[in-house]
Amino acid sequence: MNRIDELFIKSGGYIEIDKDGNRWTYSQECDPDTFAELIIRECIDISHTNGDNLDYIEKHFWSE
């Protein structure tokens, strides 16, 4: 699971992967404002510790 998925779940979303490997996301309970805030806060934290390294930010969110 990548970091975006983790933040989606933390903001109330749900991700299910069935026995065939199909990925389903459910967002009725996801708060989009919370989801955006979590992503922005994490980007700010990363830039404070690693500078404006966009490659690092990309790897941080999409590495599994």
SVG drawing of the C-alpha trace seen along z (x, -y; Angstrom):
<svg xmlns="http://www.w3.org/2000/svg" viewBox="-21 -24 38 39">
<polyline fill="none" stroke="black" stroke-width="0.4" points="0.0,0.0 1.4,-3.4 1.3,-6.5 -1.6,-8.1 -3.7,-5.0 -2.8,-5.3 -3.8,-8.9 -7.0,-8.1 -7.9,-5.5 -6.9,-7.9 -9.3,-10.4 -12.2,-7.9 -11.9,-6.2 -11.9,-2.4 -9.9,-0.3 -10.6,3.3 -8.7,5.7 -10.7,8.8 -9.4,12.3 -8.6,11.6 -6.5,8.6 -9.1,6.0 -8.8,2.8 -11.9,1.0 -12.1,-2.3 -15.0,-3.7 -15.1,-7.3 -18.5,-8.0 -17.0,-8.4 -13.8,-10.1 -13.5,-13.7 -11.9,-15.4 -10.7,-18.4 -9.0,-16.1 -7.4,-14.1 -6.1,-17.3 -4.8,-18.6 -3.0,-15.4 -1.2,-15.5 -0.3,-19.1 1.0,-18.7 3.1,-15.8 4.6,-17.8 5.5,-20.6 7.1,-18.2 9.1,-16.6 10.3,-20.0 11.5,-21.0 13.6,-17.9 14.6,-17.3 14.3,-20.7 12.2,-21.1 13.3,-17.7 10.3,-16.7 11.7,-13.3 11.8,-12.5 8.2,-13.7 7.0,-11.6 8.8,-8.5 7.5,-9.1 3.8,-9.0 3.9,-6.4 6.4,-3.8 4.9,-0.6"/>
</svg>
